[in-house]
Each structure stands twice: as C-alpha cells, then as structure tokens.
Amino acid sequence: MSQIDPAIQDLIGDIDYDPAALNQRYAYERDVRLRPERNKQYIETTAEFSHYADDPYVEPIERDALNDHVEIIIIGGGMGGLMVGAQLRQAGSDDIRIIEKGGDFGGTWYWNRYPGIRCDTESFVYLPMIERTGKMPSEKYVRGSEIHAHLLHIARTFDLYRNACLQTGVTGMNWDEAQARWHIHTDRGDHMTARFVVLSNGLLVKPKLPGIPGIETYKGHTFHTSRWDFEYTGGDEKGGLHGLSDKTVGIIGTGATGVQVIPPVGECAQHLYVFQRTPAAVDYRANEPTDSEWAGSLKPGWQQERVDNFNHVTTGRQIDNDLVNDKFSETGRLRDAAWAAAKLGRPLSEEEQNLIIETLDDKMMNRLRARIDAEVKDPATAEALKPWHRRWCKRPLFSDNYLPTFNRPNVTLVDTAGQGIERMTETGVVVAGKDYQVDCLIFATGFETGTEFTHRAGYDIVGRDGLELSAYWKDGMKTFHGMFARGFPNCLIMGSGQGASAVAYSFPLQEQAKHAAHVIGEAKKRDARTVEPTAQAVEDYLAEVKPMSVSQRKFWVECTPSYMNDEGGSGNRHGFYANAHPAGTIDFYRMLSAWREKNALTELEFR
Ligand code: NDP
C-alpha cells in the first residue's frame, strides 16, 4: 500500500516490528506441522480403544426394551436437545422423549468434568435462559459443574426427564412412508416410532486419540479428559487430586482443554510432563465473582441484549459499548474490519481491511508472546511456549494460571518442535529419542471433526425410498437452512452445518430450537402428515451456501493445522467450517427469524 490513510494509521498505531519476518515464521511453523494424513492421523475411540469413550460417571442401569410410539423424539440431551425440548414444551407439546447416551442430560457439560473446567466465554452470555430460570451465574466464567447444574435445572423446569431414555444410544432410524413415522432402534433393543425426530447429536462429541505409534502398547494408566477418572486421581473439578501425589503424569494436548487442566494437575502430581506439539496462545482471563448489585440492577431483556452485543463484538461489527468487555470480545476486531469502516465512516478496500486486521493480530500475538517472557521464569521454557500463528487459527484461549504452572519445579514442558510424540512404549513416551517414564498418561487431544455427519452421530438415517443420509450427504450436507433435508420428512437437524455458528455456541442452539419448534408447530396446525423442504428450496439454498470465499480460504490455508482448518487442508466438505452460510452469525439467525415471522414457509412442502 503506497500511502496509509492517517485515520487508519491512527487505528493500527505504529508498526514497530517486521511483518514480513513474522509472516515467514508463521509459514515455517505451519509447514513443519502439516501432515499428509490430515484428520486421518487421529485414532478413533472404537474397537480396542472403545473403552476411552465409556461413561465413567454412572453405574449402568438395566431396563426392559421399549416398543412404543411418541409424537416427538429428540436424539441427544445436551444443550441443543434441551433447548428444543424447552421450546416445544412452551409451545404446548406434551408427548416428547429425549434419548441420551450419557447417564444424565448436559452433553458436553455431562462428559467434560476434568479439573479446572470452566466456561470459556462469559457465563452471562453462554448460560441459556438465565432470566427465565432466575439462576444468575456465580462468576464471570463459572465452573463446568455450575453449567451442568443449570442445564439440569432447565430439564426439570420443562419436565424433560419425563419419558426420557438415558444411557441409551440410537443405532439407526428409518422412515415409514405408509405410516408417516420414523422407526428408531437403540442399543438397548428398543424399537420406538415417532412422528417427528429432532437430531441434536452435538458438535465436539467423540473423543479422539493422537496417532502415536505404539499407543496400544502403553501399560500405564490412561484416559481422555472428557472421561476423567476421578477414582484414580481423587479430587474434583476444583483440584485436590491427591491420587496423583506419588505419580509421574504426562498430559498430551495444549488446546482449550489442556490449558484448563494442566494447572490443577501440575499442583497435585509428583511430577507432570506436558507434551506440547503446538504452543497455546493464552490471554488474560480475569475471572471475578458476580457483582450482586450489578445483577440486581439488570432490566428485563438484559440477557438477549448482552448476547446480541457479544455477537456483534465477536464478529467484528462494533467495538464500542462492549458489554462483556473481556479479552475474548477484544479478539472480535480481528475477525472483520466492519467496526473500522463504521469508525471511519467509509467502506474499506480489501487491502485496507487486511492491513488493519493483520496488524492488530500481529500486535495481539506479540503481546501474548511478551506475556510469556514476563510470566515464565526459565527463558528456554518461555521460548518454547511461544505460539507462532494468527489468533483465530485456533480457539482463542484465556487463563491466568496456565503459564505460571511452568515455573513449578515439578512441571516440565517437553516441546516436540511441532512433530508430536515420536512413539509410546509400555512405560512411557519417547520424544526426540528420549524416553519419559510416566505412571499415567492423560489425553487432552480433543474430539473428532471433519468426518461425515452420520459417522460422528454413530448411526445412519434411512429416509424415503431407502435413501441413506450417509450416501445422500457423501459429498457434503444438502439442506434447507441447515436443518431440513429432502427425502427425510419430519426430521429436523440441529448443529451449525450449512448455517452459522457463534463464539458462544449456546446462541445458535437456542435459535435453531425456535426454528425446529416453529416448523413442528406449523405442521401440526396445518394438519400435515409430513413436512420436508422442496427440491427447489434445497437447490436454491445450496447455491446460497457457497464454499468459502477466496480470502477466507487463504486465511485458513495459511493457518497452523487444527480441527478448525481440517488439519491444514480447509477443503474438506465435512469440515468444521465447511459451507457456513455467508450471512454470518447475526444476519443468518435474523433471516431465520424473519422467515418464521412471515410464516409463508413456501420452501417447505406440507403434505
Ligand atoms: P483440541 O483439538 O483443541 O486440542 C488437541 C490438542 O492435542 C492440541 O494441542 C494438539 O496439538 C494435541 N495433539 C494432538 N495430537 C497430538 C500428538 N500426536 N502429539 C502431541 N500432541 C497432540 O482439543 P480440546 O479438547 O483442547 O478443545 C476442543 C474444543 O472444545 C475447543 O476448541 C473448544 O471449542 C471446546 N472446549 C471448550 C471449553 C470451554 O468452553 N470451557 C473447554 C475445552 C474445550 P496441535 O495443536 O499441534 O494439533
């Protein structure tokens, strides 16, 4: 850019570093991490590894198989399923059954109980229905158990335990045209039928393991963070893991989970080795208890206003009047320069937008790297902990006790220079030829993404005329609004595929729940046997939901590998951000709301 507009120069400040050198370092760090196997590098928690996905939190129950009919079946009792259930109950539906694999409702917040677990976005935004339930979160970022308790309270409030099937996994469902109902089969031998089915299978659900040669040979104690073994470690989500006081522990993974779990394990283990492949980029958290005076001063409608504000700020629409005002909301200005255009009162060229976003990103990452030097005493450890990628290449992380953990004499960072662990033996882990003996190895290695919808769900869906969803969506999702598929009548799909996601994922789930309940309500009002999208509606919608724009794709391809960019590929049709609706978080759900308001619903065929 020849001449920088002085107003833009004011926004970005002085450039007192070498942007080209930084970009080169980012590209180098990405390249050393690229693996040709991409997603296939991971090991599924099936077959000999299936015990990693077992439920450690409940005693298995025995019950007789069911053979009955329910008007509406919701598959999945996580936040999405509960939101749909609540909407349907409020609309007057009585005959509802939630089928849930876990021993209780809560989804992510049922499974993830690891020490240190907390909400990573502000609780006042993330926890749904705070005003409706009257339950104010106790802190700005509450612990996992408080979120879980909040969700269970919602389940009780809307009477969703009634008729529910817990500890039950769906194994398949098929459409019966003659009777206009779905047949649903489960791993308990149930055969249920339902007029409507809502699929709420969840997003980051199936734990995955790192593809480390020899992983099956390790004989020490192991588990995945989403199935925490408190019997072995002792303690609870607050720490106090007395069972580890005489143990050498290894943790693999320094993502959102790793950053939360490493401090409490570091406090309690005799020795902790943190095996790092890509360093975490960690900003300040500054958690605080809820100010009761502030809470008492809030006016009705405050939560929706806060959620809307957070969505605007975290998608780069605005930066003033930031109600949440934390380091997460600050990352919003790196997503889009719409706020800068608004400030300058004129549209920006692509070049100007890139300059603003990239410079602010560089500066934020420089600040995070400087924080590491300030907080980690050993210079070599500090250097190894520095992340070299753009802020949004990975889920932004926040913690005030992660970095100081590496000052503890009983904690050792084992950096793998982007290569991951070389191999595992019967007794430990080998990195760069050195053998680290560990009594216990904890996998903080995340969840399966980028595979087909039915693969992640664990069952196939056979629609009209024997059409299998796995085959129909072989080359990617085909829907209307991300929620309705032709040939799969009376079936509603939750999740952000072909829709829009959000930083606080509770928002899209609540909006989709309204959408699902509205369409089911209309089908009933119109006395329709079936409802599904017209072929034309799906075709038009697919044209709207184009693959990523050139600049989006460029951003993701230049990023260090993660589940967000399909481990460096970003071309995967089943990927995390594949086919997101271009309208984005705010306008997409406004569009759905306007569609419901108008209520013509001509894109749906009611028969
Ligand atoms: P991630 O996929 O983000 O992280 C997995 C970690 O395992 C990465 O550090 C990865 O390294 C590492 N890893 C994988 N394979 C190997 C290997 N072979 N050798 C060494 N290291 C390896 O999973 P998380 O569970 O941390 O987070 C997943 C998502 O869940 C988050 O992004 C967030 O959306 C959500 N979450 C939300 C929380 C909240 O709200 N409180 C808390 C936790 C999670 P590399 O980076 O190199 O791939």
Residues whose N, C-alpha, C, O or C-beta is under 5 A from the ligand:
A	BS01	NDP	R118 C119 D120 L204 P210 G211 I252 G253 T254 G255 A256 T257 G258 F275 R277 T278 R395 G420 I421 A444 T445 G446 F447 P561 Y563
